């Protein structure tokens, strides 16, 4: 698909691919998966040294001023490293979205450049023990006191919590009777009242510092509130673009990595006197996986361009949800194909496919499950449908289209 990329995007892909090949030690990936590294701060520093953090940040704040069409190209390359490193690579983009779109000039100056330069690590504190997708059911509170707020509550499944210097926190600041108008967003600096517990034994996506975060009467100055009080829902809906697009783009790289291992294996492994790629049971899996990956990439790239073009928010909600759902499910399918091609050896740690499979499974859950994506997609489809057909009235192209007595809907 190189013909769809600009010269600048091809250079960015080459630059990111070179970073992935040269600057990320094999041992780091192995140590993260084995639990010997709980948070790879050195990785973020390496990315920052290459100028690849916060690609969409304005140049005035340490970024490159690029768009989504550029970022997804870079993210696919980082995705081959696995979900943990792809997510840590994405967090500045995710948290930076809130600061860039809703923050004050002072907040942008204080935080965006240090984030882009790798001097401040960030995490998004959204999910709570009582639920993940129920954003408006948040129980963490921020109570007005003096020149700021007192934050009280807990979050869980927070990627990057172990090493974060700043947390983007959603907390209730209004009445529970109006959940959509009762949440505010804060940047909370790490301190004694912010307690992080690294407790999760994860199936995959290890080493990214995922943990519980407790906020115990944390004083947060008003200057750390992002946007207006009780504007959290508006910020949250905007934040679903970077959360889900980064998940989708990273999943492409992970799938590509597994497919590459399996295809190369099938061209070397012999059975019954010939390479196993000669058997349609194997080669057709490769064909199916390649087709699925190309389809997923096409959707992600199309959505990225729609975001950059400023398509209406309701259409973007649908496209972003489609991209996240399709790319992560495609990744899961492709990695399973890869394991089947490798057979028993694929179930061992002789090849990385078993690790990639463990990583891929999370894609269907985090940043909104596939079922939540379905809910959003169908909602926006029916909203767009309206009452009049788009273009030709195909319903009229039937022999008995005028038999209105047979068109009974109740």
PADREN-90880 format. One record per residue (C-alpha): x, y, z; residue number from 1. Coordinates in steps of 0.05 Angstrom, whole numbers, plus 5000, padded with zeros to 4 digits. Layout:
ATOM    xx    yy    zz    k
ATOM     X     Y     Z  NUM
...
//
This chain:
ATOM    xx    yy    zz    k
ATOM  5000  5000  5000    1
ATOM  5060  5046  4993    2
ATOM  5026  5083  4936    3
ATOM  4975  5110  4986    4
ATOM  5029  5143  5029    5
ATOM  5063  5210  5018    6
ATOM  5138  5215  5014    7
ATOM  5138  5244  5084    8
ATOM  5097  5185  5110    9
ATOM  5144  5136  5077   10
ATOM  5203  5170  5112   11
ATOM  5166  5169  5178   12
ATOM  5153  5094  5170   13
ATOM  5226  5082  5153   14
ATOM  5248  5123  5213   15
ATOM  5201  5086  5261   16
ATOM  5219  5019  5232   17
ATOM  5293  5034  5241   18
ATOM  5280  5053  5314   19
ATOM  5242  4988  5326   20
ATOM  5298  4947  5294   21
ATOM  5358  4981  5325   22
ATOM  5338  5015  5390   23
ATOM  5293  4964  5425   24
ATOM  5334  4908  5456   25
ATOM  5307  4837  5448   26
ATOM  5322  4827  5522   27
ATOM  5275  4884  5542   28
ATOM  5217  4848  5509   29
ATOM  5235  4782  5542   30
ATOM  5245  4815  5610   31
ATOM  5178  4851  5607   32
ATOM  5141  4788  5589   33
ATOM  5176  4749  5645   34
ATOM  5160  4802  5696   35
ATOM  5232  4823  5707   36
ATOM  5216  4894  5682   37
ATOM  5152  4925  5708   38
ATOM  5159  4992  5673   39
ATOM  5209  5006  5616   40
ATOM  5224  5080  5625   41
ATOM  5286  5071  5582   42
ATOM  5240  5055  5523   43
ATOM  5204  5121  5528   44
ATOM  5270  5158  5533   45
ATOM  5294  5122  5470   46
ATOM  5231  5140  5432   47
ATOM  5237  5213  5455   48
ATOM  5309  5215  5434   49
ATOM  5286  5198  5364   50
ATOM  5233  5252  5366   51
ATOM  5177  5202  5357   52
ATOM  5136  5217  5420   53
ATOM  5075  5261  5412   54
ATOM  5078  5262  5336   55
ATOM  5012  5301  5333   56
ATOM  5034  5353  5384   57
ATOM  5044  5422  5355   58
ATOM  5116  5437  5339   59
ATOM  5114  5494  5390   60
ATOM  5105  5441  5444   61
ATOM  5157  5391  5421   62
ATOM  5117  5351  5371   63
ATOM  5118  5347  5295   64
ATOM  5049  5375  5281   65
ATOM  5029  5313  5243   66
ATOM  4960  5283  5232   67
ATOM  4927  5216  5245   68
ATOM  4945  5192  5175   69
ATOM  5017  5198  5196   70
ATOM  5011  5171  5267   71
ATOM  4977  5106  5248   72
ATOM  5034  5090  5201   73
ATOM  5084  5098  5257   74
ATOM  5040  5060  5306   75
ATOM  5036  4999  5262   76
ATOM  5112  4995  5263   77
ATOM  5115  4999  5339   78
ATOM  5059  4948  5344   79
ATOM  5105  4892  5321   80
ATOM  5138  4898  5390   81
ATOM  5074  4876  5425   82
ATOM  5017  4911  5460   83
ATOM  5054  4938  5521   84
ATOM  5106  4978  5484   85
ATOM  5055  5001  5432   86
ATOM  5010  5026  5488   87
ATOM  5066  5063  5524   88
ATOM  5085  5094  5458   89
ATOM  5012  5117  5450   90
ATOM  5000  5145  5520   91
ATOM  5031  5213  5505   92
ATOM  4986  5218  5444   93
ATOM  4925  5199  5485   94
ATOM  4937  5244  5545   95
ATOM  4964  5299  5500   96
ATOM  4898  5300  5462   97
ATOM  4861  5324  5524   98
ATOM  4913  5377  5539   99
ATOM  4919  5401  5467  100
ATOM  4844  5405  5454  101
ATOM  4818  5428  5521  102
ATOM  4877  5454  5561  103
ATOM  4898  5525  5572  104
ATOM  4961  5556  5541  105
ATOM  4994  5550  5609  106
ATOM  4977  5476  5615  107
ATOM  5004  5462  5545  108
ATOM  5068  5498  5562  109
ATOM  5075  5462  5629  110
ATOM  5063  5392  5606  111
ATOM  5065  5379  5531  112
ATOM  5138  5392  5516  113
ATOM  5163  5351  5577  114
ATOM  5118  5294  5555  115
ATOM  5143  5297  5483  116
ATOM  5215  5298  5508  117
ATOM  5205  5238  5553  118
ATOM  5217  5277  5617  119
ATOM  5147  5265  5643  120
ATOM  5113  5197  5636  121
ATOM  5037  5196  5634  122
ATOM  4978  5149  5646  123
ATOM  4903  5156  5637  124
ATOM  4864  5140  5700  125
ATOM  4794  5124  5674  126
ATOM  4772  5053  5691  127
ATOM  4745  5038  5761  128
ATOM  4731  4973  5798  129
ATOM  4656  4978  5788  130
ATOM  4661  4980  5713  131
ATOM  4701  5000  5652  132
ATOM  4653  5021  5596  133
ATOM  4605  5056  5644  134
ATOM  4643  5122  5643  135
ATOM  4588  5162  5676  136
ATOM  4585  5113  5734  137
ATOM  4652  5139  5761  138
ATOM  4654  5142  5837  139
ATOM  4721  5178  5845  140
ATOM  4704  5247  5871  141
ATOM  4737  5316  5867  142
ATOM  4708  5361  5921  143
ATOM  4718  5436  5919  144
ATOM  4764  5461  5974  145
ATOM  4800  5527  5977  146
ATOM  4838  5542  5912  147
ATOM  4826  5472  5884  148
ATOM  4797  5404  5896  149
ATOM  4807  5344  5941  150
ATOM  4809  5280  5900  151
ATOM  4786  5215  5931  152
ATOM  4777  5148  5898  153
ATOM  4811  5091  5861  154
ATOM  4823  5068  5790  155
ATOM  4846  5001  5762  156
ATOM  4876  4970  5700  157
ATOM  4915  5034  5690  158
ATOM  4970  5021  5638  159
ATOM  5034  5059  5655  160
ATOM  5013  5071  5727  161
ATOM  5077  5042  5754  162
ATOM  5121  5096  5724  163
ATOM  5074  5154  5711  164
ATOM  5092  5224  5734  165
ATOM  5024  5251  5713  166
ATOM  4955  5220  5713  167
ATOM  4897  5244  5671  168
ATOM  4840  5231  5720  169
ATOM  4765  5231  5711  170
ATOM  4727  5248  5775  171
ATOM  4657  5266  5796  172
ATOM  4647  5340  5811  173
ATOM  4572  5346  5803  174
ATOM  4507  5312  5825  175
ATOM  4498  5238  5812  176
ATOM  4429  5253  5783  177
ATOM  4461  5282  5720  178
ATOM  4518  5234  5705  179
ATOM  4536  5264  5637  180
ATOM  4543  5333  5668  181
ATOM  4578  5313  5732  182
ATOM  4649  5292  5712  183
ATOM  4711  5335  5707  184
ATOM  4782  5319  5683  185
ATOM  4846  5334  5721  186
ATOM  4920  5326  5712  187
ATOM  4945  5297  5778  188
ATOM  5018  5298  5794  189
ATOM  5048  5239  5829  190
ATOM  5058  5249  5903  191
ATOM  5052  5216  5972  192
ATOM  4976  5215  5968  193
ATOM  4976  5179  5901  194
ATOM  4989  5105  5915  195
ATOM  5003  5057  5859  196
ATOM  4998  4982  5869  197
ATOM  5029  4939  5815  198
ATOM  4988  4877  5828  199
ATOM  4961  4847  5764  200
ATOM  4984  4780  5738  201
ATOM  4966  4792  5666  202
ATOM  4956  4739  5613  203
ATOM  4995  4782  5564  204
ATOM  5012  4856  5553  205
ATOM  5062  4850  5610  206
ATOM  5114  4899  5634  207
ATOM  5074  4962  5619  208
ATOM  5065  4980  5692  209
ATOM  4991  4964  5694  210
ATOM  4964  4974  5765  211
ATOM  4914  5001  5814  212
ATOM  4918  5074  5832  213
ATOM  4890  5102  5898  214
ATOM  4878  5176  5907  215
ATOM  4875  5190  5982  216
ATOM  4854  5261  5994  217
ATOM  4898  5289  5940  218
ATOM  4898  5365  5935  219
ATOM  4892  5384  5861  220
ATOM  4898  5459  5845  221
ATOM  4845  5488  5800  222
ATOM  4900  5503  5750  223
ATOM  4906  5428  5739  224
ATOM  4834  5420  5716  225
ATOM  4828  5407  5641  226
ATOM  4772  5446  5610  227
ATOM  4712  5471  5649  228
ATOM  4682  5439  5711  229
ATOM  4635  5382  5692  230
ATOM  4660  5382  5620  231
ATOM  4686  5311  5628  232
ATOM  4636  5277  5582  233
ATOM  4655  5322  5524  234
ATOM  4729  5309  5536  235
ATOM  4717  5234  5544  236
ATOM  4681  5229  5477  237
ATOM  4739  5265  5443  238
ATOM  4789  5220  5479  239
ATOM  4757  5158  5450  240
ATOM  4788  5177  5383  241
ATOM  4861  5170  5406  242
ATOM  4846  5112  5453  243
ATOM  4814  5070  5399  244
ATOM  4855  5091  5339  245
ATOM  4920  5076  5375  246
ATOM  4892  5007  5394  247
ATOM  4872  4994  5322  248
ATOM  4937  5016  5291  249
ATOM  4980  4978  5341  250
ATOM  4940  4915  5328  251
ATOM  4959  4919  5255  252
ATOM  5032  4914  5272  253
ATOM  5022  4857  5321  254
ATOM  4983  4817  5269  255
ATOM  5035  4832  5216  256
ATOM  5090  4806  5261  257
ATOM  5055  4740  5275  258
ATOM  5038  4731  5201  259
ATOM  5110  4744  5180  260
ATOM  5136  4690  5228  261
ATOM  5084  4640  5204  262
ATOM  5092  4652  5130  263
ATOM  5168  4646  5135  264
ATOM  5160  4582  5176  265
ATOM  5114  4552  5124  266
ATOM  5165  4565  5070  267
ATOM  5219  4527  5108  268
ATOM  5183  4472  5146  269
ATOM  5175  4407  5108  270
ATOM  5126  4350  5118  271
ATOM  5110  4291  5075  272
ATOM  5169  4309  5031  273
ATOM  5151  4381  5014  274
ATOM  5146  4450  5044  275
ATOM  5081  4457  5083  276
ATOM  5064  4520  5043  277
ATOM  5048  4471  4986  278
ATOM  4988  4447  5026  279
ATOM  4926  4489  5016  280
ATOM  4906  4480  5089  281
ATOM  4968  4522  5105  282
ATOM  4974  4569  5045  283
ATOM  4900  4587  5046  284
ATOM  4907  4609  5119  285
ATOM  4963  4655  5097  286
ATOM  4920  4682  5040  287
ATOM  4862  4693  5088  288
ATOM  4907  4727  5139  289
ATOM  4938  4774  5087  290
ATOM  4870  4793  5060  291
ATOM  4843  4807  5130  292
ATOM  4904  4848  5148  293
ATOM  4899  4890  5085  294
ATOM  4825  4902  5097  295
ATOM  4838  4923  5169  296
ATOM  4894  4970  5149  297
ATOM  4851  5001  5095  298
ATOM  4796  5016  5145  299
ATOM  4845  5045  5196  300
ATOM  4878  5089  5143  301
ATOM  4811  5113  5117  302
ATOM  4788  5131  5186  303
ATOM  4853  5168  5200  304
ATOM  4842  5210  5139  305
ATOM  4770  5223  5158  306
ATOM  4792  5250  5226  307
ATOM  4844  5294  5193  308
ATOM  4792  5320  5144  309
ATOM  4746  5340  5201  310
ATOM  4687  5294  5185  311
ATOM  4626  5304  5230  312
ATOM  4633  5276  5301  313
ATOM  4577  5225  5293  314
ATOM  4609  5196  5231  315
ATOM  4677  5194  5264  316
ATOM  4648  5157  5324  317
ATOM  4624  5103  5276  318
ATOM  4688  5099  5236  319
ATOM  4733  5099  5297  320
ATOM  4691  5044  5329  321
ATOM  4692  5003  5264  322
ATOM  4768  5010  5261  323
ATOM  4779  4990  5332  324
ATOM  4732  4931  5328  325
ATOM  4755  4905  5261  326
ATOM  4830  4915  5270  327
ATOM  4833  4883  5339  328
ATOM  4789  4824  5319  329
ATOM  4829  4816  5255  330
ATOM  4893  4816  5295  331
ATOM  4866  4761  5341  332
ATOM  4844  4719  5281  333
ATOM  4910  4728  5245  334
ATOM  4952  4709  5305  335
ATOM  4909  4647  5314  336
ATOM  4922  4629  5241  337
ATOM  4996  4639  5253  338
ATOM  4996  4592  5313  339
ATOM  4957  4539  5274  340
ATOM  5008  4543  5217  341
ATOM  5066  4532  5266  342
ATOM  5029  4475  5300  343
ATOM  5056  4450  5366  344
ATOM  5120  4491  5364  345
ATOM  5078  4554  5360  346
ATOM  5050  4538  5429  347
ATOM  5120  4543  5458  348
ATOM  5166  4601  5471  349
ATOM  5212  4579  5414  350
ATOM  5174  4628  5371  351
ATOM  5142  4694  5394  352
ATOM  5072  4676  5368  353
ATOM  5048  4651  5436  354
ATOM  5067  4718  5467  355
ATOM  5034  4756  5411  356
ATOM  4971  4715  5419  357
ATOM  4968  4731  5493  358
ATOM  4978  4805  5476  359
ATOM  4926  4805  5420  360
ATOM  4870  4780  5464  361
ATOM  4868  4845  5504  362
ATOM  4853  4885  5441  363
ATOM  4782  4860  5440  364
ATOM  4771  4885  5511  365
ATOM  4808  4949  5528  366
ATOM  4789  5019  5505  367
ATOM  4719  4992  5495  368
ATOM  4700  4920  5482  369
ATOM  4678  4896  5413  370
ATOM  4607  4894  5440  371
ATOM  4611  4968  5459  372
ATOM  4638  4983  5390  373
ATOM  4578  4946  5360  374
ATOM  4532  4988  5404  375
ATOM  4562  5053  5378  376
ATOM  4565  5030  5305  377
ATOM  4492  5010  5302  378
ATOM  4470  5073  5338  379
ATOM  4506  5118  5288  380
ATOM  4482  5076  5229  381
ATOM  4409  5086  5249  382
ATOM  4422  5159  5263  383
ATOM  4450  5168  5192  384
ATOM  4396  5126  5161  385
ATOM  4340  5175  5174  386
ATOM  4279  5167  5131  387
ATOM  4304  5181  5060  388
ATOM  4351  5134  5022  389
ATOM  4419  5158  5000  390
ATOM  4421  5163  4924  391
ATOM  4374  5119  4884  392
ATOM  4312  5093  4918  393
ATOM  4329  5019  4909  394
ATOM  4267  4998  4948  395
ATOM  4226  5019  4888  396
ATOM  4264  4971  4842  397
ATOM  4218  4912  4855  398
ATOM  4163  4885  4811  399
ATOM  4109  4893  4864  400
ATOM  4139  4955  4898  401
ATOM  4072  4991  4892  402
ATOM  4033  4938  4929  403
ATOM  4028  4981  4991  404
ATOM  3979  4934  5025  405
ATOM  4035  4885  5033  406
ATOM  4082  4937  5064  407
ATOM  4057  4929  5135  408
ATOM  4105  4950  5190  409
ATOM  4063  4944  5252  410
//
